[in-house]
């Protein structure tokens, strides 16, 4: 499936900021067998006097910008053309039994970006939570493979949590969202990551775009799509990494375009950084994901 994607993020500052520095994870990249990016353009207004592009540790495209003169607003516009490939419907479950995962992880001696070693322990935003581990154990059966566990946990969270766009903020702890049983895709993903790590399955965070479908008979609304998040889990050396979207109870597929992957949201935040100002700020975001096929 081919898409044209447009993203707009805008910030208005109550007082001009005389120094600002940001790290951006906004540019999607090619992923073998998953997606091909045929064009991508990120424009920034006002134009920063400093801008550099590089790859982070996990191989994500990262843009660094800095301002040294006062700015009262900041805008990002992204235009992308991407082709997303469908996951195979007949993938054999070559993942080990859950009880054998410790040996599988121990046998992964490399420490490159895809190593499960980076994703099995605590990360800055997802620490050990006994309550999510207990939840996960209650929703699996003896003799399950790692892949079956990933799917069972994702489906359990979909059944027992409620999506609520107003329930949490970007810095809401996963434990709070889990206790309330509602949240946004970031919360669903962080909680699923905690569940899987608590069972010994390496798990990480995926940021990207999700194509939304309007109600039958209704036209698409421009800007109605959204940035999204889902989970990647390492299911052994034979099967490798798989992606599951717990917010929608589905394997990530044709409707998902990846921007970046990391241990949790902190590794892949679309816009993060520091600024010096005496006031607050307002922000707006709009996404338009149009299929071209």
C-alpha positions in Angstrom: 0.0 0.0 0.0 1.4 3.4 -1.0 0.6 6.5 1.0 1.2 10.3 0.9 1.6 11.5 4.4 1.5 15.1 5.6 2.2 16.1 9.2 2.0 19.5 10.8 3.1 20.4 14.3 2.9 24.0 15.6 4.0 25.6 18.9 3.1 29.1 20.0 5.0 30.6 23.0 3.5 33.1 25.3 6.9 34.8 25.6 9.6 34.7 23.0 12.2 32.0 23.7 15.8 33.3 23.2 17.4 29.9 23.2 15.9 26.6 22.1 17.4 23.3 21.1 15.4 20.3 19.9 15.9 16.7 18.8 13.3 15.5 16.3 12.3 12.0 15.4 10.0 12.8 12.5 11.6 11.3 9.3 10.6 7.7 8.5 13.2 5.5 6.9 13.4 2.3 4.8 12.9 -0.9 6.7 13.7 -4.1 4.7 10.6 -6.1 4.1 8.4 -3.6 6.0 8.4 -0.3 4.2 10.1 1.8 1.5 10.2 5.6 1.7 10.3 7.1 -1.8 10.4 10.7 -0.7 10.6 12.7 2.5 10.9 16.4 3.3 10.9 18.2 6.7 10.6 21.9 6.7 11.0 24.1 9.8 9.6 27.6 10.3 11.4 29.7 11.3 14.5 28.2 9.7 17.0 27.2 12.4 20.5 28.6 12.2 21.8 25.1 13.2 20.4 21.9 11.7 22.1 18.5 11.4 20.9 15.1 10.5 22.2 11.7 11.8 21.1 8.3 12.9 20.6 7.5 16.6 21.7 4.3 18.2 18.7 2.3 17.1 19.1 3.5 13.5 16.3 6.1 13.5 16.7 9.3 11.5 17.2 12.2 14.0 17.3 15.9 13.3 19.0 18.3 15.7 18.1 22.0 15.6 19.1 25.1 17.6 18.0 28.7 17.8 20.1 31.6 19.3 17.7 34.5 18.6 14.2 35.0 20.1 11.3 33.0 18.5 7.7 33.2 19.5 6.5 30.2 17.4 7.9 27.1 15.9 6.4 24.9 13.1 7.3 21.6 11.5 5.9 20.3 8.2 6.6 16.8 7.0 5.7 15.4 3.6 6.3 11.7 2.9 5.6 9.2 0.2 5.8 5.7 1.6 5.0 2.1 0.5 4.1 -0.3 3.3 4.2 -4.0 2.7 1.7 -6.4 4.3 3.0 -9.0 6.8 2.6 -12.6 5.6 -0.6 -14.3 6.6 1.1 -17.7 6.9 4.1 -17.0 9.0 5.1 -20.2 11.0 5.3 -19.7 14.7 9.0 -20.5 15.1 9.2 -18.7 18.5 10.4 -20.7 21.5 8.2 -21.6 24.5 8.0 -18.8 27.0 9.9 -20.9 29.5 12.8 -21.1 27.1 13.1 -17.4 26.4 15.9 -16.8 29.0 18.2 -19.2 27.1 17.3 -17.6 23.8 18.1 -14.1 25.1 21.4 -15.3 26.7 22.4 -16.8 23.3 22.1 -13.4 21.7 25.7 -12.2 22.3 25.7 -9.1 20.0 24.8 -5.7 21.4 23.8 -4.0 18.1 20.6 -2.0 17.8 18.5 -5.1 17.2 19.8 -7.0 20.2 17.1 -8.1 22.6 19.5 -7.3 25.5 18.5 -3.6 25.2 14.8 -4.3 25.6 14.4 -6.9 28.4 15.1 -4.7 31.4 13.8 -1.4 32.7 13.9 1.7 30.5 13.5 5.3 31.6 9.7 5.4 31.1 8.9 1.7 31.7 10.1 0.2 34.9 9.2 -3.1 36.6 5.5 -3.1 37.7 4.3 -6.1 39.7 0.7 -5.3 38.8 1.3 -5.5 35.1 3.3 -8.7 35.5 0.5 -10.2 37.5 -2.0 -9.2 34.8 0.1 -10.7 32.1 0.5 -14.0 34.0 -3.3 -14.2 34.5 -3.9 -14.0 30.7 -1.5 -16.7 29.5 -1.6 -20.5 29.6 1.2 -23.1 30.2 2.9 -24.2 27.1 2.4 -21.0 25.1 5.1 -19.8 22.7 6.5 -16.3 22.9 4.4 -15.2 19.9 1.3 -16.6 21.4 2.0 -14.7 24.6 2.5 -11.5 22.8 -0.8 -11.8 21.0 -2.6 -12.9 24.2 -1.4 -9.9 26.2 -2.2 -7.5 23.4 -5.7 -8.8 23.1 -6.2 -8.8 26.8 -5.3 -5.1 27.1 -7.6 -4.3 24.2 -10.5 -6.0 26.0 -9.8 -4.5 29.4 -8.6 -1.0 28.7 -10.5 1.8 27.1 -9.1 4.3 24.7 -9.6 7.8 25.9 -7.8 10.7 24.2 -8.4 13.0 27.2 -7.5 10.6 30.0 -3.7 11.0 30.2 -0.9 13.4 29.3 2.4 12.6 27.6 4.2 12.3 30.9 1.5 10.2 32.7 3.2 7.2 34.3 2.1 3.8 32.8 1.1 2.6 36.3 -1.5 5.4 36.6 -3.0 4.6 33.2 -3.1 0.9 34.0 -4.7 1.5 37.3 -7.4 3.6 35.6 -7.7 1.1 32.7 -7.8 3.9 30.1 -5.5 6.0 28.1 -4.1 6.7 24.6 -1.9 4.6 22.3 1.2 5.6 24.2 -0.3 4.2 27.4 -1.4 1.0 25.8 2.0 0.5 24.3 3.9 1.2 27.5 1.7 -1.1 29.5 2.1 -3.9 27.0 5.9 -3.4 27.1 5.8 -3.7 30.9 3.7 -6.8 30.7 6.0 -8.5 28.2 9.2 -7.6 30.0 7.7 -8.8 33.2 7.4 -12.2 31.6 10.9 -12.1 30.2 10.0 -11.2 26.6 12.1 -8.2 25.2 9.8 -5.5 24.1 10.1 -2.0 22.7 8.1 1.0 21.4 7.3 2.0 17.8 6.2 5.4 16.8 4.6 6.1 13.4 1.4 6.8 11.5 -1.8 4.9 11.4 -4.3 5.2 8.6 -7.8 5.7 9.9 -11.0 4.7 8.1 -14.0 7.0 8.1 -17.5 5.6 8.9 -19.1 3.9 5.9 -20.6 6.4 3.6 -18.7 9.3 5.1 -15.8 11.2 3.3 -12.3 11.3 4.7 -11.6 14.4 6.7 -8.3 16.1 5.9 -6.0 16.0 8.9 -8.1 13.4 10.7 -5.4 10.7 10.8 -3.0 10.6 13.7 0.4 9.8 14.9 0.3 6.5 16.6 2.3 4.0 18.7 2.5 0.3 19.0 4.8 -2.5 20.3 7.6 -4.6 18.9 8.5 -7.8 20.7 11.5 -10.2 20.2 10.2 -13.7 19.8 13.4 -15.6 19.6 16.3 -15.9 17.2 14.3 -17.7 14.5 11.3 -15.4 14.4 12.9 -12.2 15.5 10.9 -9.0 16.0 7.2 -8.9 15.6 4.9 -5.8 15.9 1.5 -5.7 17.6 -0.9 -2.8 18.0 -2.7 -3.3 21.4 -4.9 -0.2 20.9 -6.5 -1.8 17.9 -6.0 -5.5 18.7 -4.1 -6.2 15.5 -0.7 -7.2 14.1 0.9 -4.0 12.6 0.3 -4.1 8.9 -0.7 -2.2 5.8 -2.2 0.7 7.8 1.0 1.3 9.9 4.0 3.3 8.7 7.0 3.3 11.1 8.9 6.5 12.0 11.2 5.3 14.8 11.8 2.4 17.3 13.2 2.5 20.8 12.9 1.2 24.3 10.0 3.6 25.1 8.5 6.9 24.1 11.5 8.8 25.5 13.7 7.3 22.8 11.5 8.3 19.9 9.6 11.5 21.0 8.7 13.4 17.8 9.9 16.7 19.3 11.8 17.0 22.5 14.4 19.5 23.8 14.9 22.6 26.0 14.0 26.2 25.6 14.4 29.3 27.8 11.2 31.3 28.3 9.1 32.9 31.0 5.7 31.7 29.7 3.7 28.7 28.6 3.1 27.3 25.2 0.3 25.9 23.1 0.6 23.2 20.5 -1.4 21.8 17.6 -0.9 18.7 15.4 -2.6 17.4 12.3 -1.9 14.3 10.1 -3.2 13.5 6.7 -2.5 9.9 5.5 -3.8 9.4 2.0 -3.7 6.0 0.2 -2.4 6.3 -3.3 -3.3 2.7 -4.5 
